[in-house]
Amino acid sequence: MYLLKSASFKNKSLADIKKCILEPLIKNCQDNEIDFCESGFAQYEIIPLSKKQLKEAE
């Protein structure tokens, strides 16, 4: 499981956020630690969560 850490959105629609962040995140989260949105409006870092962190989050 991965945590989406620090994302910034500038008045973008949910469809834009889904297309720009969620889809690339799902596609690339196992290959990349940092990804940048192609449109340039959002930047995010993907943090792998340990089993201990997952239990703490529950």
N, C-alpha and C positions, 0 to 999 in steps of 0.2 A: 504494500500500500504506500501511496505517496501523499505528501502534504503540499498543497499549493501555497507557497509562502510569498507574501508581498506581491499583490497584483494591483495595478492602478488602472482605472478606467475613466475616460473623459467623455461622459455623456454618450456612451455607446449603448446600442440596443442589446437585449439578451441574445438575439440571433448573431450579432457581431461578436459578442463575447464567446458564444458557443463555437462559432466558426474559427475564431482567431486563437482562442486559448484552449477550450476543452478538447476539440478535435486534435490539434497538434499535441496536446498533453497526453492524450490517450495513445496517440501514434508513437510519440517519441520518448515517453517517460522512462522506458527501460534502457534507452540508448544514450540519453543526454542528461547532464545535471542541470544545465541552464539552456533555456530556449527563449527566443525573442519572437514576438508576434510579427508576422510579415508586414502588417499594415503600419507597424511602428507605434501604435497607441498604447500597447501594454507590454510589460516586461515582467517575467516571473521566474522564480527559481524552484526547482523540483527537489524536495528533500525526502529521501527514503526514510521510512519510519521503522524503528526496531520493534520487535514484539513487546518489549517493555513499555515503549512509548504508546503503542496501540492500547495496551491494557490501561495505562494511565488516562488515555483519552476517553475511555468508555465510561 
